[in-house]
Amino acid sequence: MEEINNIEVVPCTESDYLKPFRVHYNQNGTKKSWDFMRTHDSVSVLIFNTTSHCFVLVKQFRPGRFSPHKPTHQCNSSLSSPSSLSSSCLLDSERPLLCDMKPFFPFPCCSTRSGVGVTGAKQTMFYAEVSDDNCVSAGGGEPREGELIEVVKVPLHEAMTFAYNERIQKTMGVIFSFIWFHNNMSPKYKISTNV
């Protein structure tokens, strides 16, 4: 387990990633307002290793999981899908890498709106198959940039148990992608995803 300490929550007055807004509007004659954040759109990729029949995820600490009123040991890390910003990476920086990946659905991309109460950012989900022959390193992020990323492999036959296990912190994108795989891809491999 990672050691997290010296936590200080301060106001964010300027950011390249988050922009706070307040919208005023009328709905059916009633004046209303809503606070929200504008964030970058993102992508996530469900990676399935066809050699070892496992999913390749990453585990990375996310400070947003902390509550300043709770002890740090209650929420220290969360599982996210392979390209990470909780469950994704910023869309513009990774667009060239996505050309050979399959979208979840037969139209150009599967996009969902995440955090609709706060951000409404668009996340596009992709599926990619790899084999052991594609592995070029052990993974783990870029230490020179301070990244601490743990590669987590989930065997196909444990996928749905993993998805529904509330004790394992993970994003909704991981749960959705495992359900998508179970419904659309697992018959191809004739292996139970253990529902």
N, C-alpha and C positions, 0 to 999 in steps of 0.2 A: 504494500500500500504506500502511496506517495505521502510525503510529509508536507503538509500545507500549514503555514503559520504566518504571523504578522499581517493579518487580513485587515484592510482598511477600506471602507466603502465611502467614496467621496462623490460630490456632484460631477456630472459629465457635462462640461460647458461647450466642448468642441470635439467632434469625432469625424473621421473619414468614413465610418461605417454606419452610424446611427444619426438620424436627424429627427428631433421631436417636433410634432405639429399638434395644433388643436383645430378641429374643424367645427364650424357652427352651421347648422342647417335647420330647416323646417321639415317635419314629417307629419303629414296629415294635420297640418295646422298647429302643431306643437313645436316650439323652439327647443332645439337640443344642441348639445356639444359633445365632442368625443376627442380624447387624446390618443394619439398613435405615433408610431415610429416608422420612418421610411428607412428601409434597409436594402442591401443589394440582393438581387435574385441569386439563386444558388442551384447547384446540381448535386445529385447523389447517385452512386453507382452500386448496385448489388453485384458482387463478384462471386462467382461460383467456380471452384476448382474441380474440373472434370476428372482429374487424376485421383485425387483423394476424396472426392465427393463431400466437400465441405465448403462453407461460406467463409470468406475472408473479410473480417471486420476490423475496425480499429477502436481502441479505447484511449480516450484523451481527456484530461482534466478540463472542465469548463467552469470558470468562476461564476457564471450566471446561475449555476446550480446551488450556490450558497445562499442562505438566508442569514442576515446579520443577527437574527435572534435565535438561531439554532446552533448547537455545537457542530464543529466542522466534521466530526467523524460520521455524521448522519448522511452527508451527501458530498462525497469527494470526487467522484468520477462518473461518467456516463458512457455507455456504449453508443457508438454512432456508426453510420454506414461508412464505407471505405473512403470517400472523399469528404473530409471533415470540415465542418463549421457547425458543430454539434452533429449534424448529419450530412454535411455537404461542403462544397467549396464554392467560392465566388464564381459566378458564371463566366464572366469575361476572361478570366485568367486561364480557364481550363478548356475553352471551346475547341481548340484544335485537337485535343486528346479524345474527344467524344465521337469523332467521325465514324469509327468502326463499331460502335456499340449499338446494341438493339434498344430502341425505346420500349417501355413496358407494354404499350398498346400499338396497334397497327397504323396509327396516324403519326405525324412527324415527331411528336414528343408527348410524354405523359407529364402534365404539369398540375401541381396542386398549390393551393394557397395555404401557407403555414402561419400559425399565430394570428389568425384573422382578427382577433380582438385587439391586438396590439400592433402588428406589423402588416399582415396581409402579403408578405413577400412571396414570390413565385419560386417553387422548387421543381426542377425537372428531374425525373427519375429515369435511370438507364439500367440495363442489365448487360453484363459481360461474362463470358466464359473464358477461363484461363486453364492452363495445365501446369504441372510442375516444371515443364520445359521453359515456360515463360518467366520463371522467377529469376530476377537479376540481383536481388539483395534480400537481406532479412527484413527490411522495412524498419519502421521506427521513427520516421520523420527526419528532419534536418537539424542535428544538434547545434550547428553554428547559428541557427536562428532561434534556439531555445525550445525547439519542439521536443516534447516527450510523448511519444505515441507508441502504444503497445499493440502489436498485431494479435488478434484473437481469431481462432479458427473454430467454427461451429459445424460439427458433422451434420450432414443432411438428415440422418435419422433422428437427430435431437432438435431439429430446427423449430418445430412448433412448440415443443415443451419449453425451449429457450424463449420463444416469442411471448408466451403467456406467463412466464415466471415473473411475478411482480417484484421479487427480491433482486432481480438483475436490472440495474438501471440502464435504460436504452431509449432511443428516440422512437417516436411513433413511425418514422420512416423505416426503421428496421422491422418493426412489427408488420407494417403494411407490405414491405417487400417480401418477407417470408410467406405471408398469406398469398400474395400474388404468385410466388414461385410454386407453392403447394397446389394452387388451383390451375396453373398454366403449364408448368414445366416438369413437376415431379413424375407424372405418368411416363414421360420420355425416359426417365432413369429407372423406372420400375422399383423404386426404393421408397418405403413409407417415410413420410416426414413426421410421423408419430403424433397424430392429432388425438 
